[in-house]
Amino acid sequence: MDLTQKLTANFTLGEMLRSATADKHGIKEQYTPDETIINALKLLCQNTLQPLRNYVNEHYQAVIKVNSGYRCKKVNGLQPQASKTSQHMQGEAADIILIKDGEVRNDLLVDAMMDVFAGSAHPYDQIIWEHGASAQNPAWVHISYNSNGPQRRQQLRPKGGRYIPYNLF
């Protein structure tokens, strides 16, 4: 498998498959997804991640970092609180942060997401503001793109062990 394969101008297959958990536990299947998964990752990158990366680079001179993209079933099972139906296992989701001047600045990520996705033609399935001090400054953001159906355009945040609607934009 060619991990340098470009999914978009600035996203590689390796970036979307990288997993410290898989490496730690020797889970080789993490790095051998089938063509359906690779196609879903391409759609995720084309429709959500690349437009966002372009925006933050231009407006903030910052970068989007993927903490978690695709997760094979074994890797997903080792993640605390991961859903058994996680879109990560289909190649349809990524957990991301924004890095500016060497610091995590997810407050800027939220602002960028509002500018890129609010009322725009850029489709997304879910945006989940994960943990952190507030929805305006989450610890990370989960974003997904449904490769096989309509986009729900849901915005959610965790509360009491479940996700509730949260409309930030």
ChimeraX commands (.cxc) that place a marker at each C-alpha (Angstrom):
marker #1 position 0.00,0.00,0.00 radius 0.5
marker #1 position 1.37,3.41,-1.01 radius 0.5
marker #1 position 0.98,5.63,2.05 radius 0.5
marker #1 position 2.23,8.63,0.03 radius 0.5
marker #1 position -0.82,8.38,-2.27 radius 0.5
marker #1 position -2.49,11.79,-2.51 radius 0.5
marker #1 position -6.19,11.83,-1.61 radius 0.5
marker #1 position -6.32,15.58,-2.30 radius 0.5
marker #1 position -3.69,18.26,-2.90 radius 0.5
marker #1 position -2.65,18.26,0.78 radius 0.5
marker #1 position -3.85,14.99,2.30 radius 0.5
marker #1 position -2.13,11.63,1.91 radius 0.5
marker #1 position -3.40,8.15,2.58 radius 0.5
marker #1 position -0.72,7.76,5.26 radius 0.5
marker #1 position -1.97,10.81,7.15 radius 0.5
marker #1 position -5.49,9.39,7.19 radius 0.5
marker #1 position -4.36,5.89,8.30 radius 0.5
marker #1 position -1.76,6.87,10.91 radius 0.5
marker #1 position -2.47,5.31,14.31 radius 0.5
marker #1 position -0.28,5.25,17.42 radius 0.5
marker #1 position -2.67,2.64,18.85 radius 0.5
marker #1 position -2.17,0.34,15.85 radius 0.5
marker #1 position 1.59,0.80,16.05 radius 0.5
marker #1 position 1.67,0.14,19.79 radius 0.5
marker #1 position -0.37,-3.06,19.47 radius 0.5
marker #1 position 1.10,-4.26,16.17 radius 0.5
marker #1 position -2.24,-4.08,14.34 radius 0.5
marker #1 position -1.14,-4.36,10.70 radius 0.5
marker #1 position -4.66,-4.34,9.22 radius 0.5
marker #1 position -4.87,-0.62,10.06 radius 0.5
marker #1 position -2.60,0.01,7.09 radius 0.5
marker #1 position -4.37,-2.20,4.54 radius 0.5
marker #1 position -7.86,-0.77,4.03 radius 0.5
marker #1 position -9.86,-1.90,1.03 radius 0.5
marker #1 position -10.71,0.32,-1.94 radius 0.5
marker #1 position -14.13,1.23,-0.48 radius 0.5
marker #1 position -12.42,2.73,2.59 radius 0.5
marker #1 position -9.87,4.59,0.45 radius 0.5
marker #1 position -12.65,6.04,-1.71 radius 0.5
marker #1 position -14.54,7.17,1.41 radius 0.5
marker #1 position -11.36,8.82,2.73 radius 0.5
marker #1 position -10.98,10.66,-0.59 radius 0.5
marker #1 position -14.54,11.97,-0.34 radius 0.5
marker #1 position -14.00,13.03,3.28 radius 0.5
marker #1 position -10.85,14.91,2.33 radius 0.5
marker #1 position -12.28,16.47,-0.84 radius 0.5
marker #1 position -15.51,17.67,0.75 radius 0.5
marker #1 position -14.49,18.67,4.27 radius 0.5
marker #1 position -10.83,18.54,5.18 radius 0.5
marker #1 position -9.22,20.11,2.10 radius 0.5
marker #1 position -11.56,23.14,2.02 radius 0.5
marker #1 position -10.92,23.62,5.74 radius 0.5
marker #1 position -7.14,23.21,5.37 radius 0.5
marker #1 position -7.14,25.73,2.50 radius 0.5
marker #1 position -9.08,28.23,4.62 radius 0.5
marker #1 position -6.95,28.01,7.78 radius 0.5
marker #1 position -3.74,28.19,5.77 radius 0.5
marker #1 position -4.90,31.33,3.95 radius 0.5
marker #1 position -6.61,33.15,6.83 radius 0.5
marker #1 position -4.61,32.03,9.88 radius 0.5
marker #1 position -1.33,30.74,8.44 radius 0.5
marker #1 position -2.13,27.62,10.43 radius 0.5
marker #1 position -2.50,23.92,9.72 radius 0.5
marker #1 position -5.12,21.26,10.30 radius 0.5
marker #1 position -3.72,18.13,11.95 radius 0.5
marker #1 position -5.56,14.82,11.74 radius 0.5
marker #1 position -5.36,13.06,15.11 radius 0.5
marker #1 position -7.48,10.13,13.99 radius 0.5
marker #1 position -8.83,9.28,10.55 radius 0.5
marker #1 position -9.62,5.73,9.49 radius 0.5
marker #1 position -9.69,3.13,12.28 radius 0.5
marker #1 position -9.88,-0.58,11.56 radius 0.5
marker #1 position -12.26,-2.51,13.83 radius 0.5
marker #1 position -9.47,-3.64,16.18 radius 0.5
marker #1 position -8.09,-0.12,16.62 radius 0.5
marker #1 position -11.57,1.32,17.12 radius 0.5
marker #1 position -12.24,-1.29,19.80 radius 0.5
marker #1 position -9.19,-0.10,21.75 radius 0.5
marker #1 position -10.34,3.54,21.78 radius 0.5
marker #1 position -12.03,4.57,25.04 radius 0.5
marker #1 position -15.64,5.58,24.43 radius 0.5
marker #1 position -15.47,4.85,20.67 radius 0.5
marker #1 position -18.79,3.97,19.11 radius 0.5
marker #1 position -19.19,0.44,17.76 radius 0.5
marker #1 position -20.71,2.04,14.65 radius 0.5
marker #1 position -18.10,4.80,14.34 radius 0.5
marker #1 position -17.80,6.41,10.93 radius 0.5
marker #1 position -14.02,6.19,11.47 radius 0.5
marker #1 position -14.29,2.47,10.62 radius 0.5
marker #1 position -15.79,3.32,7.21 radius 0.5
marker #1 position -13.16,5.97,6.41 radius 0.5
marker #1 position -15.85,8.62,6.74 radius 0.5
marker #1 position -14.58,10.58,9.78 radius 0.5
marker #1 position -11.58,12.40,11.17 radius 0.5
marker #1 position -10.74,13.98,14.52 radius 0.5
marker #1 position -8.84,17.20,13.89 radius 0.5
marker #1 position -7.13,20.08,15.64 radius 0.5
marker #1 position -5.71,23.40,14.41 radius 0.5
marker #1 position -2.06,24.23,15.04 radius 0.5
marker #1 position -0.88,27.85,14.84 radius 0.5
marker #1 position 2.65,28.87,15.78 radius 0.5
marker #1 position 3.18,25.50,17.45 radius 0.5
marker #1 position 0.09,25.76,19.68 radius 0.5
marker #1 position -3.30,24.06,19.52 radius 0.5
marker #1 position -5.85,26.78,18.71 radius 0.5
marker #1 position -9.19,25.06,18.35 radius 0.5
marker #1 position -10.97,28.34,19.01 radius 0.5
marker #1 position -9.68,29.35,15.56 radius 0.5
marker #1 position -10.77,25.97,14.19 radius 0.5
marker #1 position -14.34,26.66,15.32 radius 0.5
marker #1 position -14.22,30.10,13.70 radius 0.5
marker #1 position -12.88,28.58,10.47 radius 0.5
marker #1 position -15.57,25.90,10.46 radius 0.5
marker #1 position -18.25,28.56,10.82 radius 0.5
marker #1 position -16.80,30.43,7.84 radius 0.5
marker #1 position -16.35,27.32,5.67 radius 0.5
marker #1 position -19.49,25.32,6.48 radius 0.5
marker #1 position -22.22,27.66,7.73 radius 0.5
marker #1 position -24.76,28.14,4.97 radius 0.5
marker #1 position -22.30,26.97,2.33 radius 0.5
marker #1 position -22.30,24.38,-0.37 radius 0.5
marker #1 position -19.58,22.42,1.46 radius 0.5
marker #1 position -21.30,19.24,2.62 radius 0.5
marker #1 position -20.64,17.44,5.90 radius 0.5
marker #1 position -22.48,14.76,7.81 radius 0.5
marker #1 position -21.54,15.52,11.42 radius 0.5
marker #1 position -19.42,18.01,13.29 radius 0.5
marker #1 position -18.92,17.11,16.94 radius 0.5
marker #1 position -17.28,19.59,19.30 radius 0.5
marker #1 position -15.37,17.19,21.57 radius 0.5
marker #1 position -14.69,17.99,25.22 radius 0.5
marker #1 position -12.55,21.02,26.05 radius 0.5
marker #1 position -13.56,24.08,28.05 radius 0.5
marker #1 position -16.44,24.99,25.75 radius 0.5
marker #1 position -17.88,24.36,22.31 radius 0.5
marker #1 position -16.06,27.50,21.23 radius 0.5
marker #1 position -12.74,25.88,22.23 radius 0.5
marker #1 position -13.07,22.08,22.06 radius 0.5
marker #1 position -10.21,19.66,22.71 radius 0.5
marker #1 position -10.71,18.42,19.12 radius 0.5
marker #1 position -13.40,18.36,16.46 radius 0.5
marker #1 position -14.83,15.23,14.84 radius 0.5
marker #1 position -15.97,15.81,11.26 radius 0.5
marker #1 position -17.57,13.27,8.96 radius 0.5
marker #1 position -18.83,12.87,5.43 radius 0.5
marker #1 position -21.33,10.12,4.56 radius 0.5
marker #1 position -20.02,8.53,1.37 radius 0.5
marker #1 position -23.22,6.56,0.73 radius 0.5
marker #1 position -26.09,8.91,1.34 radius 0.5
marker #1 position -27.36,12.34,2.23 radius 0.5
marker #1 position -25.40,14.57,4.58 radius 0.5
marker #1 position -27.26,15.20,7.86 radius 0.5
marker #1 position -25.36,18.46,8.61 radius 0.5
marker #1 position -25.58,17.67,12.33 radius 0.5
marker #1 position -23.70,19.67,14.94 radius 0.5
marker #1 position -23.34,17.88,18.25 radius 0.5
marker #1 position -21.54,18.12,21.55 radius 0.5
marker #1 position -21.07,15.61,24.36 radius 0.5
marker #1 position -23.22,15.91,27.45 radius 0.5
marker #1 position -23.78,13.31,30.16 radius 0.5
marker #1 position -22.24,10.44,28.19 radius 0.5
marker #1 position -24.20,11.08,24.99 radius 0.5
marker #1 position -24.29,13.60,22.16 radius 0.5
marker #1 position -26.85,16.36,21.99 radius 0.5
marker #1 position -27.62,18.86,19.20 radius 0.5
marker #1 position -25.56,22.01,19.38 radius 0.5
marker #1 position -25.94,24.65,16.71 radius 0.5
marker #1 position -22.91,26.86,16.76 radius 0.5
marker #1 position -23.57,28.06,13.22 radius 0.5
marker link #1:1,2 radius 0.2
marker link #1:2,3 radius 0.2
marker link #1:3,4 radius 0.2
marker link #1:4,5 radius 0.2
marker link #1:5,6 radius 0.2
marker link #1:6,7 radius 0.2
marker link #1:7,8 radius 0.2
marker link #1:8,9 radius 0.2
marker link #1:9,10 radius 0.2
marker link #1:10,11 radius 0.2
marker link #1:11,12 radius 0.2
marker link #1:12,13 radius 0.2
marker link #1:13,14 radius 0.2
marker link #1:14,15 radius 0.2
marker link #1:15,16 radius 0.2
marker link #1:16,17 radius 0.2
marker link #1:17,18 radius 0.2
marker link #1:18,19 radius 0.2
marker link #1:19,20 radius 0.2
marker link #1:20,21 radius 0.2
marker link #1:21,22 radius 0.2
marker link #1:22,23 radius 0.2
marker link #1:23,24 radius 0.2
marker link #1:24,25 radius 0.2
marker link #1:25,26 radius 0.2
marker link #1:26,27 radius 0.2
marker link #1:27,28 radius 0.2
marker link #1:28,29 radius 0.2
marker link #1:29,30 radius 0.2
marker link #1:30,31 radius 0.2
marker link #1:31,32 radius 0.2
marker link #1:32,33 radius 0.2
marker link #1:33,34 radius 0.2
marker link #1:34,35 radius 0.2
marker link #1:35,36 radius 0.2
marker link #1:36,37 radius 0.2
marker link #1:37,38 radius 0.2
marker link #1:38,39 radius 0.2
marker link #1:39,40 radius 0.2
marker link #1:40,41 radius 0.2
marker link #1:41,42 radius 0.2
marker link #1:42,43 radius 0.2
marker link #1:43,44 radius 0.2
marker link #1:44,45 radius 0.2
marker link #1:45,46 radius 0.2
marker link #1:46,47 radius 0.2
marker link #1:47,48 radius 0.2
marker link #1:48,49 radius 0.2
marker link #1:49,50 radius 0.2
marker link #1:50,51 radius 0.2
marker link #1:51,52 radius 0.2
marker link #1:52,53 radius 0.2
marker link #1:53,54 radius 0.2
marker link #1:54,55 radius 0.2
marker link #1:55,56 radius 0.2
marker link #1:56,57 radius 0.2
marker link #1:57,58 radius 0.2
marker link #1:58,59 radius 0.2
marker link #1:59,60 radius 0.2
marker link #1:60,61 radius 0.2
marker link #1:61,62 radius 0.2
marker link #1:62,63 radius 0.2
marker link #1:63,64 radius 0.2
marker link #1:64,65 radius 0.2
marker link #1:65,66 radius 0.2
marker link #1:66,67 radius 0.2
marker link #1:67,68 radius 0.2
marker link #1:68,69 radius 0.2
marker link #1:69,70 radius 0.2
marker link #1:70,71 radius 0.2
marker link #1:71,72 radius 0.2
marker link #1:72,73 radius 0.2
marker link #1:73,74 radius 0.2
marker link #1:74,75 radius 0.2
marker link #1:75,76 radius 0.2
marker link #1:76,77 radius 0.2
marker link #1:77,78 radius 0.2
marker link #1:78,79 radius 0.2
marker link #1:79,80 radius 0.2
marker link #1:80,81 radius 0.2
marker link #1:81,82 radius 0.2
marker link #1:82,83 radius 0.2
marker link #1:83,84 radius 0.2
marker link #1:84,85 radius 0.2
marker link #1:85,86 radius 0.2
marker link #1:86,87 radius 0.2
marker link #1:87,88 radius 0.2
marker link #1:88,89 radius 0.2
marker link #1:89,90 radius 0.2
marker link #1:90,91 radius 0.2
marker link #1:91,92 radius 0.2
marker link #1:92,93 radius 0.2
marker link #1:93,94 radius 0.2
marker link #1:94,95 radius 0.2
marker link #1:95,96 radius 0.2
marker link #1:96,97 radius 0.2
marker link #1:97,98 radius 0.2
marker link #1:98,99 radius 0.2
marker link #1:99,100 radius 0.2
marker link #1:100,101 radius 0.2
marker link #1:101,102 radius 0.2
marker link #1:102,103 radius 0.2
marker link #1:103,104 radius 0.2
marker link #1:104,105 radius 0.2
marker link #1:105,106 radius 0.2
marker link #1:106,107 radius 0.2
marker link #1:107,108 radius 0.2
marker link #1:108,109 radius 0.2
marker link #1:109,110 radius 0.2
marker link #1:110,111 radius 0.2
marker link #1:111,112 radius 0.2
marker link #1:112,113 radius 0.2
marker link #1:113,114 radius 0.2
marker link #1:114,115 radius 0.2
marker link #1:115,116 radius 0.2
marker link #1:116,117 radius 0.2
marker link #1:117,118 radius 0.2
marker link #1:118,119 radius 0.2
marker link #1:119,120 radius 0.2
marker link #1:120,121 radius 0.2
marker link #1:121,122 radius 0.2
marker link #1:122,123 radius 0.2
marker link #1:123,124 radius 0.2
marker link #1:124,125 radius 0.2
marker link #1:125,126 radius 0.2
marker link #1:126,127 radius 0.2
marker link #1:127,128 radius 0.2
marker link #1:128,129 radius 0.2
marker link #1:129,130 radius 0.2
marker link #1:130,131 radius 0.2
marker link #1:131,132 radius 0.2
marker link #1:132,133 radius 0.2
marker link #1:133,134 radius 0.2
marker link #1:134,135 radius 0.2
marker link #1:135,136 radius 0.2
marker link #1:136,137 radius 0.2
marker link #1:137,138 radius 0.2
marker link #1:138,139 radius 0.2
marker link #1:139,140 radius 0.2
marker link #1:140,141 radius 0.2
marker link #1:141,142 radius 0.2
marker link #1:142,143 radius 0.2
marker link #1:143,144 radius 0.2
marker link #1:144,145 radius 0.2
marker link #1:145,146 radius 0.2
marker link #1:146,147 radius 0.2
marker link #1:147,148 radius 0.2
marker link #1:148,149 radius 0.2
marker link #1:149,150 radius 0.2
marker link #1:150,151 radius 0.2
marker link #1:151,152 radius 0.2
marker link #1:152,153 radius 0.2
marker link #1:153,154 radius 0.2
marker link #1:154,155 radius 0.2
marker link #1:155,156 radius 0.2
marker link #1:156,157 radius 0.2
marker link #1:157,158 radius 0.2
marker link #1:158,159 radius 0.2
marker link #1:159,160 radius 0.2
marker link #1:160,161 radius 0.2
marker link #1:161,162 radius 0.2
marker link #1:162,163 radius 0.2
marker link #1:163,164 radius 0.2
marker link #1:164,165 radius 0.2
marker link #1:165,166 radius 0.2
marker link #1:166,167 radius 0.2
marker link #1:167,168 radius 0.2
marker link #1:168,169 radius 0.2
view
